[in-house]
């Protein structure tokens, strides 16, 4: 009597685990596309480079519906326009299909292009919990030639914080005076509570002394700096993945569930604004991210 031989139990268990891991990796990739942690062009490049990767095994239908504002109806029209079969995976597209999809992506959602030229005024921003403070602290400790801007704030000092070193602690009246006198390069109210701003004087003094100056601020502040100092180099700090950003925020344990949900909604909005920036650095390794940020300046900090 003959029949199909079943694979050993251990092989079937391993295969099942591998399939589950592959599905999870593709699901994570789709979240990265939807939240703009990765550009669709970068996902397509990864698929071409390695057809067996999560990007390469992602069905083109799933890829398109992960893009913002594309539902099933629009997806099907796009596939018909590009002459791509719905069963295709990104890594299995032929040269013509890849070219057609890449051209469509470049027309509809072009990747940001860095502006020519660099400045000694560096602005570092990014979504909540991405690690801006950690990267800035590393730069302060390991690149003494880079001046880290000290913000003014209306909140009270926390234990261990020193006036003039961590923040300039001022009351509301003094903050109002600084705004009226034009002494702040940028300012904002953070989390509907306290106000923060960048004093213009120390930044200008450091630049005139030939130093690179780093401002670690939020999206609103980065926009104000771009308006006040158009030559500034704006750097957007990205997380390795959306799942890692969520993990970092939850892992901090400093916010309740409602606040975490609010901050994640804010992070989605902030990620959507990354095209306003000149350069992008992924904070996968703090030391490497810090090195890349410093090297984006046009000054002795490089």
C-alpha positions, 0 to 999 in steps of 0.5 A: 500500500502506498500513499503520501508520506506526511512530514515529521511532526517537528517539521510541520511545527517549524513550518507553521511557526515560520508561516506565522512569523512571515505573516506578522512581518508582512502585517508590520510592514503594512503598518509601516507603509500606512503610517509613513514610517517607510515610503512605498518606494523603499518597500518596492526597492526592498522587494526587488532586492530580496523577493523572499523578504517580507516586502518581496512576498507582500501581495501587490493588492495588500501593498496598495491598500496599505497606502493612505486613501486607497480602498479596494475600488481604487486599488483595482482601478490602479492594477488595471491601469498598470496591467498588474494581476491581483495575484502578483507579489511585489517581488514577483513583478516583471521589469515592466510592471515594476517600472509602471508601479514605480512611476505611478508612485513617483507621480502620486506620492513622490519621495522627499528630496533633500534641499541643496546645501547644509547649515550649522543650525540643525533642527531635530524633530520627529514623532513622540517617543522616537528618541529625540531626547536620547539622541540629543543627549548622546550628541551633547556627551560625545560631540562637544563641538556641537552646542545643544540649545537650551529651551525656556519653559514655564513648567517647574523644575523637576528633581535634579534639573538645573536652570540654564543647563537643562532649561531656562525656567521662567514664569508666564509673565517672563515668557510673554515678555520674551515673545513680545521682544522677539527673543524666541526663535520658536515657541509652542504650548506642549500637551496643552499645559506648559510653554516651551521656546528656544531663546534666540540669543544663545543660538546666534552667539554659538553660530557666530562663534563658528559652532554647530547648534542643535535644536531638539524641538517639535514639529510646530517649532521646526516649522517656525524655525524654517520660517525664521531661518530658511537656511536651517537644516531640518532633520526628521528622526524616524523609528525603525518601525511603527511597532517599535514606536508603539513599544517605546511609548508603552515601555516608558510607562509614563502615560496612562492608556488614554494619553498613550492613544492620544500621543499615537494619534499625534505621532501619525500626524507628525509622520505625515509631515515628514516631507517638510524636512530636508533629511531623515535619520532612522533611530535604530541605534542611538550612537549611529543616529547621532553620528548621522545627525552631526554629519548633516551639518555644515560645520566643525561638528562633522 
